[in-house]
Amino acid sequence: MPRPAVSVRALGFALLAALPALSACSSVIPDTGGRVETAPRPVPAPAPTPTPTPAPTGATRPYVPRPSESGSVAAKPIPATPRATLAAPAVPASATTAAEAGVVAGPEFADLGVTASQASAALAAFRISCPSVTRRVDASGLTQNADWTDSCNAAKTWRDGDAAAFFTRYFGTVQVGAGTAFVTGYYEPEIAGSRTKRAGYDVPVYRRPADLVDVDLGQFSDDLKGKKLRGRVDGSNLVRYYDRTAIERGALEGRGLEIAWAADAAEFFFLQIQGSGRLRLPDGEIMRIGYDTQNGRDYVGIGKLLADRGELKPGQTSMQGILDYLRADPTRGAAVMNENPSWVFFRELTGPGPLGALGVPVTGRASVAADPKYTPLGAPVFLSLDRAEPNGLWIAQDTGGAIRGANRFDSFWGAGNDARAIAGGMAGRGSALILLPRTSIARLIRR
């Protein structure tokens, strides 16, 4: 991954001086009620006002619909009856992690009714995650690295055909907070693209810009530990990075950042939401691209936005329904897409993929994205929802900008038309359990 052109250390004094202003950006620095206290100091002479960077003035790129995938109908849900959530104490309003939200012990794995094929797929995915799981810091507060040692060592040689016995032996279950789950879906899209700009391929796929800076604010104040900021340096100031509208109007043009060009702006918009995908090149070759970083702007779900305005009817908020809406009026569609200020930057993937947040490939029908503050990455997750397709055992191997909070998951369905049809309309509600090493549960739950 390219490194920022400006070092974090060089931003130290500028950041400390800017903290009062930055704290207003709740999307980047959540308001926790704390503040930085400093000793009184003499007021310095005013610094020269920096010349602002000119805002992009070009018009938004016209959107020309060029459907590049078949399978445009969302799959019809298969109804199911979810397991009831477990009785649990009220979650403190101040809770920001699973440990703070509280956990209660769940049933034994053998009582969950996980099929042999689900257990086998989950064990294979868990095995891939182990090298990362045993060295990553668990932001949820539920596990310690050493807790995973026994299960990861055993997974190396455990037979996939006897996976249910593996999970029964090494894991117990817990419910985080109220246990009420909401699950969406994602997949690896394949859209038309080209490595070079040519007629019919004019939607830029950008790599990470060198001036996009990630800042760990905890380096400058203990009160800001765990808070990060993303932006760019403008003179002596750190400012927010260009939003989608600015990028669409040419903020990044002429910098040689294009790694490819897509044919359809709406298809690429949804590929950005998925976080990775395949470009089908004019000669039939496939180019795989994966998430590199994001511009630091909050993700806005245009489906909910359009539904709240009454512009989409119930049942039209699937990916497929939104695509139909965008294509019905390209001018309106371009404007609606720009209401989501988030922009995703990509890199070409030459090995296995797509890659999840643990840096390992995610597996269709076995991997879910989760909020790492509430689900340890690498942990198995059991879902029981009002929709049958995602029910069963998954492994938390990824994260997502819209995947926030306890028991919020995004199920990965792989690639192809079936995956697109299921993921595009996935919205399941029910209950969730997290599988944790038994040493973790013994520490968390005192019987």
N, C-alpha and C positions, 0 to 999 in steps of 0.2 A: 504494500500500500504506500503511495507517495506520502512523504512527510510534509507538514506545513512549512512554508517558506519562512515564517516568523516563529521563533522559539517562544515557548510559554514563559520562560524566565525573563525574556526581554519585555514581556507585557506586565510584569509584576506591579510596578508603581502605577502604571496607567490603570490597571484593574482595581487596585485598592482605592484610587481616587474616584473611580467610576462606580463603585459598589452601590451607592444610593440609587443611581439611575438604573443600574442593571437589575436591582431587586424588583423593579416594576414589571420586568419581563417574566410574568408568572409561568409562561410556557417553557422557559429555560431554567429559571431558578424558582422552584416552588416556594411560596410564602409560608414559612414555618413559624412566624411570629418572632424570630430572633433578629438581632441587629448587631452590627459591628460597632463597638465603642472605641473611640480614639481619644487620646489626650488632646486638650486645646493646643493649637499651634498658631503661629503668626500667619496672617493671610498673605499669600505670595502675590507678587505683581501679576496682573492678567497676562496670560500667555497669548501669543499671536493666534488669531483665529485661523485654523487650517482651511485651505481651499477645498470645498466639498467635491467628492467625485461626482461628475455629471450623471444624472439618472438616464437610463436608456430611453430614447425617444421614439424608437421604431414602433410600428403598429404590431398588435398581436398577430402571429403567423396565421394565415387562413387555414381552417381545418377542412381538408378534403377527405371525405370518408372513403376508405379503401379496405373493406372487410378482408381480412387475411386469414381467418380461421373459420372452419365449419364447426358444427356443434353449438349453435347459438341459443339453444333452449335449455333452461335450467332443469335439472333432474327433479322429478316429482318426489317429494319427501315420503319416506316409508315411516309411518307413525309407530311409536313405541311408548311404553309406560316407564318413566324413570324411577329409580330407587328413591325413596324419601331421604332427605338430608337428616343428619344426626342432630339430636338436641345439643345445643352449644351455648355458652355464655355470650352475652352481647359483646360485640366487637368495640373496643374503645375508639372514640372518635379520632384520637390522636395516632392511631395505628398506621404505620407506613410499610410494615413488613409482615410476613407470615408469623414470625415469632411474636410480634407485638399484637397481631390480631388474635393469636391463640389457636391451639390445635386440640382436638379431642381424638381419642383412639377410635379407629374404625374396625370393621370385621377382618377376619383372616383372609388372605388372598384366595385360599381354596374355596371360600364361600361366595366369591364374586361371580362365578360362572363364566370366566374367561375361556374362550375356546383355545384348543391346542394351536391352531394356526395363528391366532392373535398373539399368544404367548411366545411362539417361535419367532415371529417377526419382531416383536418387542425386544427379545433377547439379542437378536442380531444387531438391532439399532443401539441397544444399551452397550454392547461390547465395543462398538465403534467409538462411543462417547467416553469410555473409561479413561483413556490417557489425558483428556481434558478435565474430566470430573475430579480426578485425584489431585489436580494442582490449581484449580480455579478457586476464587474466593466466593463463597455462597452468600449472596446479598440478602437471602431470605432469613438468615439466622437460624435455620433449622438443622443444618448439618455442618460437620467439620470434615476436612479432607480425609482424615484417617478413618472416618466412618465407612468410607467406600472401599477400603482396601480389600477386605475379605470377599465381597461380592464381585469386585472387578478381577481379582485373581482367579476366582472360581469360574467367571464367565469366559475366560480364555479357552478353556477346554470343555466346558459344559455342552452337552449335546443339545442342539436346537429342538430335536424331537421330544426332549424331556424338559422343555423350558418351564412348564407350570411348576414342576418340583423345585426349580431354581428360585423362582420368585417366592414360593411358599417358604423355602428355607431361609432366605436371606433378608426378606422384607416383611414389614408390617404396614398397616395403612393408617393414615390420619386424615381428618377433615380440617381444612383451614377455615377459620371463621365460621360463617353460616353454611358454607358448603354449596351454596347456590351457584350453578355453573351456567355460563353462556359461551357457546362455541360457534365460531364461524369457520370458513374454509379458505385455503389457498392452494395454488397449483403452480406448475412450471409452464407458463404459456409459451407457445411457439407462434411468432408473428413474422411477417415479411420484413426483410431488412437487407442492407447492403453495407459492405465495408467502405464504400466511397459514395459521395453524393452523386446522384444521377436522377434522370427524369423519373418521377414517381416515388422517389426515396429522398425526402427532404426534412425529416424530423430528426434532429441531432440526438445522439446518445453520447452523453458527456462522461469523461473520466473525472476523477476528483481534481478540482482546481488546486493549484499550489497555494493560493491565498486563503483557502478555507482552513481556519485555525480552530483546534479543539483546546479548550482550557479547563483544567481541573481547578476549580475555585478553592478546594480544600487545601491547596498548596499555599494559599494566601491568608486564610483565616480558619481556625478550628470550627467556628460557627457555620462555615460553609462546606464542611466535609460531606462528600457524597453528591455535591452539586457540580454540574458541569455546564459549560457554555460553549457555543459554537458561533463563530462570526468571521469577520475579516478586519484587517487593519486599514484604517483610512486616516492618513497623517499620523497623529499621535493618539487617535481614538480607536477603540475596538467597537465596531458597529455590527449590526445584524447582517447576515449574508443575504444576497439577492433572493427574493421570493420567486414563485413560479411566473408571475406576470412579468417581472423584470427579465427573467431568463428567456421567456417566450419572445420578448421584445428585443433581444439581442445582447443582453448584458455579458454573455460569454463568447460571443462571436469573435472570430479572428485570433483566437488564442491557441488554436491547434488542439483543443480538448476532445474533439469528436473521435470516438473509437468506432462508430458505425452510424448508419442512418436508417431509421425505421420508415415504413411506408404509410402507416396509419397512426395519427396522433392519439386517437382514443384507445386503440389497442396498446400503444406504448404507455399511455396514462395508466392503464390497468396493469401492465407489466411492472411499472414502478411500484404500484401498490403491492404486487406479489413479491417484489424484491429480487427476483432473478428470472431468467427465462432463456429462450432460444430464438435466435434470428435465423430465419430460413432465407438464405442468400439466393440471388438470381440463378446461380449455377447449380442449386440444389444442396450445396454444402450447408451445414449447420454450425453457427457460431453461438457458443454459450456465453452468457454474461451474468455476472453476479453482483450483488450489492457491495459497494465500496464505502459509501457514506451518504449522508443526507445534509441538506442545507441548514438544519437547525430550526426550521419553521415547523409549527404544529401541523399535524395531519388533520385535515377536515374531510370527513366522509360526505361526499356529495350526494350519496343515496339518501341519507337521513335529512340532509339539507333540503333536497327536492321533495321528500315526503312531507316534511314539516310545512313546506309552502303549498302543499296540495297539488304539486305538479306531477307526482307519481302516485298511482293508486296502490292500495294494498296488493301485494303479489308482484309489483313491478320493480321492487327495490333490489332484485338480484343484479349481478354484474351484467347479465344478458339484457335485462330490462333497462338498465341505465345506458348501456351501449345503444339500444334502440332510440332512447330519448336523445342522446347526443347526436346521433346521425340524422334524426328527423329534421333538425335545423342546425347546420354546421356552425353558423355564426353564434347562435345561442349556445351550442355545445362548447365552443372554444371559451366563451365567457364563463360558463359554469365550471369547466375544468380549472380555470384560473382562480376560482374561489377556494381551491385547496392550495395553499401557498407552499406546501412541501414539495421538494424536488429531490429525486434520488440519483446519485452518481454511480456508475458501474465500472467494472473491470472485466476483461475477458477471462473466462475460465478455460483452462486447458486440461485439467484433470477431472476427477470425479466431481459431480455436483448435482444439484445446487448445494452450496454450503450454508449451514446454519450458523447461529451465533457462537457455537462451540468450536467453529472452524472445521467441522467434519461434515460429510455429506448427509443431508436429510433423506429420509426414506418414505416414499409414498405409502399412505395408509398405516404408518407406524410412528411418524414424527409429528409433534405439535409445537407451536410457538406459545410461549408463556411469558408472564411478567416475572423476571428473575427475583424481584423483591418478595414474591409470594410463592414461587415454585422453584426449587433448586434445579438449575439446568443440569440435565442428565438423569433426573429422577423419572421413574415410571409414573404414569397418571392413568387412573381408571375413570372413564366417563360413562354415565348412565343418563341418557337424555330422552326427550320426547321425539327424537328422530333416530331411527335404528342404525343408519349407516355409520356414524362415528362411535357407537357404543362399543366399549371394550378397552383394551390396554394400549397405551401410547407412551412414547418417550419424549420428554421435554428437551428439545435440541435447538430451539430457535427462539427469537424474540420478534416483536413487531411494534411499529409506532402506535398502532391503535390497540394493542394488546396490553391493557393496564388493569391492575387490581387483582384481587383474590379470585381464583376459580374462573378466570377469563382465558380462553384458549383459542388457538387458530389451528385447525387440523390440516395437515398437508396430504394431498391426494395424488401427487406424482405429475405425470405429463400425459397429454393426449386428450381426445374429446370427452371420454368418460370422466376424467379428472376435472376437466373444465366444467362439465355439466353439473357435477356434484358440488364442487367448491364454489361455483358462481352463485348458487342459491342456498348455501349452507347457513342455517341459523337454528341451532339446537339449544334447548334449555332443559336443565335438570340438576343433577348433583355430580360432584367430583370428589375423588379421594386421591391423595398423594401417597405413593409407596416410598417409604424411607428405610434405610438400613436399621436393623433392630437396635443397634447401639444408639442411634439418634433418638429413637422413640423412647428408649429407657431413660435418656437424659431429659427429654422434653416432658414426659408424662410420668409423674410420681404416683404410683398406685397406693 
